[in-house]
Amino acid sequence: MKIENIVSSGSFNQSIDLLKLSTYCPYLEYGKNRYPGAYLKFDGHSVTIYRTGKYIMPGMRSFPDMTQTFERVKEILSPFTNVDLFTVPEVRNMVCSSQTRHELNLNNVYLELISRELDAVYEPEAFPGLILKTQDYTYNVFSSGKFLILGCTSEMQATVAEQYFLNLIDTL
């Protein structure tokens, strides 16, 4: 299994004057007439910052990447804010990819899943994959056998979700 994307968020626990910050911080892009947030861009990352002090960090590829990016945010903003008040980012969503042992006939998989009263959608005209929703996770499944797991917030959850799907496919 491979982590493709981690989205996390947190708070600076202080209001941020985005207009003033954009004047002094070369890493910040802010167009108050376009979007209520500003983008802190560096090292290939883009962190969204709101005047309320909330922030969102999308596009992280690993947990160390998330930690390093947060440390860099603190470093960049330290001349303008009290970084001691910042909360560490919490994972809100992960997208992970994995692979079954063989290619899949999505039409047959779909028919079998709905016969088991599972929440599956397969409309190849609209999307080339099958979508399976469980109570906790969503899976995007492709005929190549590749599948995406959406909705996890930890590697352990992702591993459990991957094993659930692989076991499910083995029973079809």
Secondary structure, DSSP 8 states (H G I E B T S, - for coil): -EEEEEEEEEE-SS---HHHHHHH-TTEE--TTT-SEEEEEETTEEEEEETTSEEEEEEE-SHHHHHHHHHHHHHHHTTTS-GGG----EEEEEEEEEE-SS---HHHHHHHHHHTT-EEEE-TTT-SSEEEE-SS-EEEE-TTSEEEEEEE-SHHHHHHHHHHHHHHHHT-
